[in-house]
Every structure is written in structure tokens, then in C-alpha cells.
Amino acid sequence: MDAMEIQQNKDGEKLTVALSGRLDTATAPQLEDSLNQALEGVRELVFDFNGLQYISSAGLRLMLASQKKMSAAGGSMKLVGVNDVVREVFEVTGFTKILSIE
């Protein structure tokens, strides 16, 4: 079974979510649940992908949904520590134009 670890660090209105492992169909609901609980009052959402090895379409959908939620709330979202494999997925799907990736 694929596993993903989620570490959240909330600092005032900033939430940093560090992911490691695989963000796919099996693990996306887990991340979605934890985000739904944590996004209250958040204006700045940072995904730390340093430990993330893989992202699937389910993960991409979740990134898009998170981006929309943050925009609707007048907040911002960015991805940091994106490795080449994951970055390539973002590039192929055109997500580099939608998401802020550092």
C-alpha cells in the first residue's frame, strides 16, 4: 500500500503542509480531510514537496481545489521543494501556469 505522511505547521494565518511519499488516489482523500480541518482562517498556504516522490491526477485535482479555495478566501498558495519528477507532471499538465511553484 502506498503511504503518504502529512505534517502541518500553522503559524498565525500561514499553514505549511509538508508531504512525503506519494500523493495519489489512495492518499488524496487523507490530505483533503486534513486540509478541510486546517484551512479555517488561513491566508497563506504553503505545500512543502521536498519529501514528495510522486503526484497523480487525484493529487493535481486537490492542488487545483486548494488553489481555488485560497483564491476565494483572498489568500495565496504556493508549492516549494518540488522535485524534477513532480515538476514534470506539473509542466506536462500545464499546472505550472496555474500554480505558484518555487
Residue, then its C-alpha position, 0 to 999 in steps of 0.5 A: m500500500d502506498a503511504m503518504e505522511i502529512q505534517q502541518n505547521k500553522d503559524g498565525e494565518k500561514l499553514t505549511v503542509a509538508l508531504s512525503g511519499r506519494l500523493d495519489t488516489a489512495t492518499a488524496p482523500q487523507l490530505e483533503d480531510s486534513l486540509n478541510q480541518a486546517l484551512e479555517g482562517v488561513r491566508e497563506l498556504v504553503f505545500d512543502f514537496n521536498g519529501l514528495q516522490y510522486i503526484s497523480s491526477a487525484g493529487l493535481r485535482l486537490m492542488l487545483a481545489s486548494q488553489k481555488k479555495m485560497s483564491a476565494a478566501g483572498g489568500s495565496m498558495k504556493l508549492v516549494g521543494v518540488n522535485d524534477v519528477v513532480r515538476e514534470v507532471f506539473e509542466v506536462t499538465g500545464f499546472t505550472k501556469i496555474l500554480s505558484i511553484e518555487 
